[in-house]
């Protein structure tokens, strides 16, 4: 007679807080044969000393193998292929546990991985142009017909212009790096030309002769019922310069090419003459010239005369102003 073993199956319901359910289910008794017990043991599944085994709500027997929970369907004990099916179930659960462990390991390793370094953003490039000024230089020239110490600007200077082409790196919409690609002169500068006089007078000014000419002029005016012209020191300063200039260039245009009227704002007329050193002779040359005579008899208010003597000749100038 086969020995019968009765196992008491306890249905254990576990909750997250470990509390009992509101109503406990009735424990079901199951009778195992010695063969059933041996079958379980052959697979490393031992029952308790009280021949009890936990059964979950799905009818799976719950065992602890290598500190891991293993579940085996209760119905496999009565299956003719139960031995093989229990083997398959245990193998499947073992592999599933292994995969879960590997996934946990991979996830842990992933979290521990060193974060990748942030890549430098790649930029785009654009072309830009800029312009720079090229300063003009000063060029000096000499003019032997001008008195030494005198000068004038013959031509004003103009700055040139240079074009610079850049390759601009743009990162996140911001210009981050400028590199010169090329540069070229689009306008050449124009040098400023300054003319300096080099003529050194060998003669001298004569205040005495200048006063004599001034008196002769006023005498001619009084003889024609006109008042005397008032002496102007400002006009005298300009007349002295002009007396030397006409010894170089005997014209109403100055040696620098400018009009005599550009010397000073108070100059409104000019008489010039040169010849032997005889003031009566020189003044009579003016009186006998309609243009010069008109200036002498005009309604000017001021005048000044200057006489420059050089190499036996007298160079006389009379300036007029209002």
C-alpha positions as CSV (number, residue, x, y, z in Angstrom):
1,X,0.0,0.0,0.0
2,X,1.3,3.3,-1.0
3,X,1.9,5.7,1.8
4,X,-0.2,8.8,1.5
5,X,1.0,12.2,2.7
6,X,-1.4,15.0,3.2
7,X,-0.1,18.5,2.6
8,X,-1.9,21.5,3.8
9,X,-1.9,24.2,1.2
10,X,-2.0,27.7,2.5
11,X,-3.0,30.6,0.3
12,X,-1.0,33.5,1.4
13,X,-2.0,37.0,0.2
14,X,0.6,39.7,0.6
15,X,-0.2,43.4,0.4
16,X,2.2,46.4,0.2
17,X,1.6,47.2,3.9
18,X,1.6,43.6,5.1
19,X,-2.0,43.8,6.4
20,X,-4.5,40.9,6.2
21,X,-7.4,41.0,3.8
22,X,-10.9,41.7,5.0
23,X,-11.9,37.9,4.7
24,X,-9.5,35.0,4.8
25,X,-9.9,32.2,2.2
26,X,-10.4,28.6,3.3
27,X,-7.2,26.6,3.2
28,X,-7.4,23.6,0.8
29,X,-6.0,20.2,1.7
30,X,-4.0,18.3,-0.9
31,X,-2.7,14.7,-0.6
32,X,0.7,14.1,-2.1
33,X,2.1,10.8,-3.0
34,X,5.7,9.9,-2.1
35,X,6.4,10.1,-5.8
36,X,5.1,13.7,-5.9
37,X,7.3,14.7,-3.0
38,X,10.3,13.0,-4.6
39,X,9.6,14.8,-7.9
40,X,9.7,18.1,-6.2
41,X,12.8,17.3,-4.3
42,X,14.6,16.1,-7.5
43,X,14.1,19.6,-8.8
44,X,15.4,21.2,-5.6
45,X,11.9,22.1,-4.4
46,X,11.4,21.2,-0.7
47,X,8.3,21.3,1.2
48,X,8.3,22.6,4.8
49,X,8.6,20.3,7.8
50,X,4.9,20.6,8.2
51,X,4.4,19.5,4.6
52,X,3.0,22.9,3.8
53,X,3.6,24.9,0.7
54,X,2.5,28.4,-0.3
55,X,0.2,28.7,-3.2
56,X,-0.5,32.1,-5.0
57,X,-3.9,33.1,-6.3
58,X,-3.1,31.7,-9.7
59,X,-2.5,28.2,-8.3
60,X,1.2,28.3,-8.4
61,X,3.3,26.6,-5.7
62,X,5.9,29.1,-4.3
63,X,9.3,27.9,-3.4
64,X,12.6,29.6,-2.4
65,X,15.6,28.4,-4.5
66,X,19.0,30.0,-4.0
67,X,17.3,32.9,-2.2
68,X,15.1,33.4,-5.2
69,X,11.3,32.9,-5.4
70,X,10.3,30.2,-7.9
71,X,6.7,29.4,-8.9
72,X,5.5,26.0,-10.2
73,X,2.0,25.3,-11.4
74,X,0.3,23.0,-9.0
75,X,-1.3,21.0,-11.8
76,X,2.1,19.7,-13.1
77,X,2.1,17.2,-10.2
78,X,-0.7,15.3,-12.0
79,X,0.7,15.7,-15.5
80,X,2.3,12.7,-17.1
81,X,5.0,14.9,-18.4
82,X,5.2,16.8,-15.2
83,X,8.9,16.1,-14.6
84,X,10.0,17.6,-17.9
85,X,7.5,20.5,-17.6
86,X,8.8,21.4,-14.2
87,X,12.3,21.4,-15.6
88,X,11.2,23.7,-18.4
89,X,9.4,26.0,-16.0
90,X,12.4,26.3,-13.7
91,X,14.7,26.9,-16.7
92,X,12.5,29.6,-18.1
93,X,12.2,31.4,-14.8
94,X,16.0,31.1,-14.3
95,X,16.7,32.7,-17.7
96,X,14.1,35.4,-17.1
97,X,15.7,36.2,-13.8
98,X,19.1,36.4,-15.5
99,X,17.8,38.7,-18.2
100,X,16.2,41.0,-15.6
101,X,19.5,41.0,-13.7
102,X,21.4,41.9,-16.9
103,X,19.0,44.7,-17.7
104,X,19.3,46.1,-14.2
105,X,23.1,45.9,-14.6
106,X,23.0,47.7,-17.9
107,X,20.8,50.4,-16.6
108,X,23.1,50.9,-13.6
109,X,26.2,51.1,-15.9
110,X,24.4,53.5,-18.2
111,X,23.7,55.8,-15.3
112,X,27.3,55.6,-14.2
113,X,28.6,56.4,-17.6
114,X,30.5,59.6,-17.8
115,X,28.4,62.2,-19.6
116,X,29.7,62.9,-23.1
117,X,31.4,66.2,-23.5
118,X,29.4,68.9,-25.2
119,X,30.5,69.3,-28.8
120,X,31.5,72.6,-30.0
121,X,28.7,74.1,-32.2
122,X,29.6,74.2,-35.8
123,X,29.4,77.6,-37.4
124,X,28.6,79.1,-40.8
125,X,30.5,81.7,-42.7
126,X,29.6,84.9,-44.3
127,X,31.5,87.6,-46.2
128,X,31.7,91.1,-44.9
129,X,33.3,94.3,-46.2
130,X,34.8,97.3,-44.3
131,X,36.6,100.4,-45.3
132,X,39.6,102.2,-43.8
133,X,40.8,105.7,-44.5
134,X,44.3,106.2,-46.1
135,X,45.7,109.5,-44.8
136,X,47.2,111.9,-47.4
137,X,50.8,113.2,-47.1
138,X,52.1,116.7,-47.5
139,X,54.3,117.5,-50.5
140,X,56.5,120.6,-50.4
141,X,57.6,122.6,-53.5
142,X,59.8,125.6,-53.9
143,X,59.2,128.8,-55.8
144,X,62.1,131.1,-56.5
145,X,59.8,133.9,-57.5
146,X,58.3,134.1,-53.9
147,X,60.0,135.7,-51.0
148,X,61.6,133.4,-48.5
149,X,59.2,132.8,-45.6
150,X,56.1,133.0,-47.7
151,X,54.1,129.9,-48.6
152,X,50.7,128.9,-49.9
153,X,48.7,125.7,-50.4
154,X,48.6,124.9,-54.1
155,X,46.4,121.8,-53.7
156,X,44.4,120.5,-50.8
157,X,44.9,116.9,-49.7
158,X,42.3,114.2,-49.9
159,X,42.3,110.9,-48.0
160,X,42.1,107.7,-49.8
161,X,40.1,104.6,-49.1
162,X,40.9,100.9,-48.6
163,X,38.4,98.1,-48.9
164,X,38.9,95.0,-46.6
165,X,37.0,91.8,-47.2
166,X,36.5,89.5,-44.2
167,X,35.4,85.9,-43.8
168,X,33.1,86.0,-40.7
169,X,32.4,82.8,-38.7
170,X,28.8,82.9,-37.3
171,X,27.9,80.7,-34.3
172,X,24.4,80.7,-33.0
173,X,23.6,83.8,-34.9
174,X,26.6,85.7,-33.4
175,X,29.7,86.9,-35.3
176,X,32.5,85.1,-33.4
177,X,35.6,85.3,-35.6
178,X,36.8,87.7,-38.3
179,X,39.5,86.7,-40.8
180,X,40.9,89.0,-43.5
181,X,40.5,87.5,-46.9
182,X,41.8,90.4,-49.0
183,X,42.3,94.1,-49.1
184,X,42.6,96.6,-51.9
185,X,42.9,100.4,-52.4
186,X,39.7,101.7,-54.0
187,X,40.7,105.3,-53.9
188,X,44.3,106.6,-53.8
189,X,45.0,109.6,-51.5
190,X,45.8,113.0,-53.0
191,X,48.8,114.7,-51.4
192,X,48.6,118.2,-50.2
193,X,51.0,120.5,-52.0
194,X,52.5,123.4,-50.1
195,X,54.7,125.9,-52.0
196,X,57.4,127.7,-50.1
197,X,59.1,130.8,-51.4
198,X,62.9,130.8,-51.7
199,X,63.7,134.3,-53.0
200,X,65.8,136.3,-50.6
201,X,65.6,140.0,-51.3
202,X,68.9,141.8,-51.8
203,X,67.3,145.3,-51.4
204,X,65.7,147.2,-48.6
205,X,62.5,149.0,-47.8
206,X,62.5,152.8,-47.7
207,X,60.1,154.5,-45.3
208,X,61.3,157.9,-46.5
209,X,60.4,157.3,-50.1
210,X,57.1,155.7,-49.0
211,X,56.2,158.9,-47.1
212,X,57.2,161.1,-50.1
213,X,54.8,159.1,-52.4
214,X,52.0,159.4,-49.9
215,X,52.4,163.1,-49.7
216,X,52.5,163.5,-53.5
217,X,49.3,161.5,-53.9
218,X,47.4,163.6,-51.4
219,X,48.7,166.8,-53.0
220,X,47.2,165.7,-56.4
221,X,43.9,164.9,-54.7
222,X,43.7,168.3,-53.0
223,X,44.5,170.0,-56.3
224,X,41.3,168.3,-57.6
225,X,39.2,169.4,-54.6
226,X,39.4,166.0,-52.8
227,X,40.3,165.4,-49.2
228,X,43.5,163.6,-48.1
229,X,43.5,159.8,-47.9
230,X,44.1,158.6,-44.3
231,X,47.2,156.5,-43.7
232,X,46.5,152.8,-42.7
233,X,49.2,150.7,-40.9
234,X,47.3,147.6,-41.8
235,X,47.5,148.4,-45.5
236,X,51.1,149.4,-45.0
237,X,52.0,145.9,-43.8
238,X,50.5,144.4,-46.9
239,X,52.1,147.1,-49.2
240,X,55.6,146.2,-47.9
241,X,55.0,142.6,-48.9
242,X,53.7,143.5,-52.3
243,X,56.7,145.9,-53.0
244,X,59.0,142.9,-52.6
245,X,56.8,140.7,-54.6
246,X,56.6,143.0,-57.7
247,X,60.4,143.0,-57.7
248,X,60.0,139.3,-58.6
249,X,56.7,139.3,-60.5
250,X,55.5,142.6,-61.8
251,X,51.8,141.9,-61.9
252,X,48.7,142.4,-59.8
253,X,48.7,138.6,-59.4
254,X,50.9,137.5,-56.6
255,X,53.8,135.0,-57.2
256,X,51.6,132.2,-55.6
257,X,49.0,132.7,-58.2
258,X,46.5,134.4,-56.0
259,X,44.9,137.8,-56.4
260,X,46.3,140.7,-54.4
261,X,42.8,141.3,-53.0
262,X,43.1,137.9,-51.2
263,X,45.9,139.2,-49.0
264,X,43.6,141.0,-46.6
265,X,40.0,142.0,-46.3
266,X,40.8,145.7,-46.2
267,X,42.4,145.8,-49.6
268,X,40.1,147.2,-52.3
269,X,42.5,148.6,-54.9
270,X,46.2,148.6,-55.9
271,X,48.6,150.7,-57.9
272,X,52.1,149.4,-58.8
273,X,55.1,150.9,-60.6
274,X,58.8,150.5,-60.9
275,X,61.6,152.6,-62.4
276,X,64.5,154.9,-61.5
277,X,64.7,156.1,-58.0
278,X,62.7,159.2,-58.4
279,X,59.4,159.5,-56.6
280,X,58.1,162.4,-58.7
281,X,58.8,160.4,-61.8
282,X,57.0,157.3,-60.5
283,X,53.9,159.2,-59.3
284,X,53.6,160.9,-62.6
285,X,53.6,157.5,-64.3
286,X,50.4,156.8,-62.3
287,X,48.9,160.2,-63.0
288,X,49.3,159.7,-66.7
289,X,47.7,156.2,-66.6
290,X,43.8,156.3,-66.6
291,X,43.4,153.2,-64.5
292,X,45.9,154.3,-61.9
293,X,44.7,157.9,-61.9
294,X,41.1,156.6,-61.3
295,X,42.2,154.8,-58.1
296,X,44.0,157.9,-56.8
297,X,41.0,160.1,-57.4
298,X,38.4,157.5,-56.2
299,X,36.3,157.8,-53.1
300,X,38.6,155.6,-51.0
301,X,39.1,156.5,-47.4
302,X,42.4,154.9,-46.6
303,X,45.7,154.3,-48.2
304,X,49.3,153.2,-47.7
305,X,52.4,153.3,-49.9
306,X,55.6,151.2,-49.7
307,X,58.9,151.5,-51.7
308,X,61.4,148.7,-52.1
309,X,64.9,149.6,-53.5
310,X,67.0,146.9,-55.2
311,X,69.8,147.0,-57.8
312,X,69.2,150.7,-58.5
313,X,65.5,150.4,-59.1
314,X,62.5,151.5,-57.0
315,X,59.4,149.3,-56.7
316,X,56.5,151.3,-55.4
317,X,53.0,150.0,-54.3
318,X,50.0,151.9,-53.2
319,X,47.0,150.1,-51.6
320,X,43.5,151.6,-51.2
321,X,40.7,150.7,-48.8
322,X,37.3,152.1,-47.5
